[in-house]
Amino acid sequence: MLFSSLFALIALPTFAAEPISRAVVDLSKSTEIHIAPGRVSVLEMPESIAEAKVGAPRKLKVVPSTSDPKELTLFWVEGSAFRTNLIIRTTKRTFVFDVVPVTSGHQDIIQVRGAFGAPGFHSTGRTLVETSLAPKAEPKLKIVRKLHEGQFE
């Protein structure tokens, strides 16, 4: 039972749907935040927030706190809410969230206590070729032929 519980926590990069959630997030994955329309949520980051970008700025409002540089207030604007993303750059790292509208399981306070991992590296399958911008010195070739005894050097 313990193993299956740990697997569920690792496999799903999401906060528990508790009113107050605390977590260490994986920087290589997007983390879900559940917000109900008509309610407000507070997102606390581990460092000061330098910038926040929203995929649907007319639907999800993100307001920096006037008293705490590590805190944002999130809420849906009236009308239909739909899943969108939120990218937060702190003074040290970049976090990616999927903000999901819900009718139950609203999260009032989401506390990000730390992070591990890094953004993943995606290879296009191409091989990198090293090129030099400096001019190349071409070697001087010298062909010497000895006619005596039929030998070549």
N, C-alpha and C positions, 0 to 999 in steps of 0.2 A: 504493500500500500504506500509506503514511504517513497519507493522508487517511482511509482506512477505519479505521485504528487509532484515530485521534483521534475519529472519529465514534462508535465503539464506547464509548470512554471517556466521551464527553459524553452519549450516549443512555441509558446504563444507570447510574443513581446507585447504585453498589455498590462495595464495596472489592474489590480483586482477591482471589481465593481463595488467598492466600499465607499461610503461618503467621504472618508478621509483615507487617502492611499499614499503609501511611501514606498519608493523603489530605487534600485540602482539599475540603470538602463544600459542596453547594448547599443553602442554607437553605430554598429553595422546594420541595424534593423530599425524600422519605424515602430514607434510605440503608440498604442491606441489610448485615447482619452475619451471618455463617455460623458457627454453634456446633454441635458434635457432642455428643449426650448422653453423659454420663460424662467429659466434659473441661471444663476451665475456660478462660475467656478474660479478658483484661485490656483494658479500654477506657480509653485516655488522652485527655483532652480538652485544648483549648488554654488554658482558664481554669479556675479553681476551680469545682467543682460545687456548686450551691445546692440542687438537688432532682432526683430521678430517679423517674419513674413508669412502671410496667409494666402492660401490658394484661392479662397473666395472671400475677399475683403468686404463685399456687400452683404454677406450672410453671417460671417463669424467676425465679431469685433474682439480685438486684442488691445487692452488698455494697460500701459505700464503703471505700476504703483507709484504714487507720489512720495510714499514714505519708505519703500524698500526697493532698492535697485535689482533685487533678485526675484521680484514677483510680478506676475501678469494677471489681469482679470480677463476671463473669457466668457462670452455670452453670444447667443444667437440673436440676430436681428429678427424682428417680427416677420412672419411669412414662413414659407417652407424652408426647412433646414435639410442639408444634404452633406454627406461625407466630404471632407476636404482635408488639406494638409496644413501643417504649421511647422515652419523651420525657425529655430531659435539659435542665434549665435551668441554665446557668452564670451567672456574675456579669455577663456581657455579652449572651448570646444564648440562643436555644432551639433544640435539635437534635432531629430526629425520625428514629428508626431502625426498620427492620423486622428483627426477629431471626428467622432462619430455621434450623430444625434440619436438619442435614446428616449424611450418613454418610461423606462425603469432602469435602475442601476446608475443614476446620476452621480457624478463625483464632485463633491463640493470643494475639497482641497486635495490637490495632487502635489506631493512633495518629491522632487527628484533629489535624492541624497548623494548621488555619484554616478559614475559611468565606467564602463569597461569596453574594450575592443576599439575598433577604428573602422572608418568607412572601408568597404571591400574594394579589392582591386579586380577590375574586369579586363581580361585580355581579349583583344580582337583577333588573336591568332596570327598576327603579322610579326615578322622578325625585324628587329631593329638593326639597322646597318650603320656602323660608325663611319662618319665622314670627317675629313679634316679640312679646315678652311685655309690652312697654311700651304704655300706652294711646295710641291714635291720636288726634290732633287733627283733627277734621273741619273742612273748609273751610266758611266761611260764604258762601253764594251769595246774590247780590243780583240780582234781576231788575228792570230798569228799562225802562219802556215809554214811548216818546214817542208821543203821539197826534198831535202836529203833523206833518204831512208824511208820515205813514204809515211812519216809520222806527222801527226797534227797536235798542236798545243791548243 
